[in-house]
Amino acid sequence: MSGWALTVGGGMRVELLHHYGCPHAHAAHQLVEECLRTLAISAPILVRVGDYPSPTVLVDGIDVMRPAHAVSPGRACRLDVPTRDRLLDILTAHLAAEA
């Protein structure tokens, strides 16, 4: 999985966390790339493979599906997989905060 080479503004950090063999990791990665393209954001997608709830997408350390909660440790399949709407909302809010 590859990310983009440039960052936007103050350096938005976009991460995809997943465990090895997660059946939803590839689709989550494609979704993140699509949302970044839709908003014309050039930011790398940092992919981390390990014992994470999978897949998890973080924007500046914030879980797009559970912004008020820290990422819990441990390998598990998420029931609340990242959605296009939530990801676009978080990315748009980040852009507005940078403006």
Secondary structure, DSSP 8 states (H G I E B T S, - for coil): ----S---TTT--EEEEE-TT-TTHHHHHHHHHHHHHHTT----EEEEESSSEESEEEETTEESS-TTS----S-EE-SS---HHHHHHHHHHHHHHH-
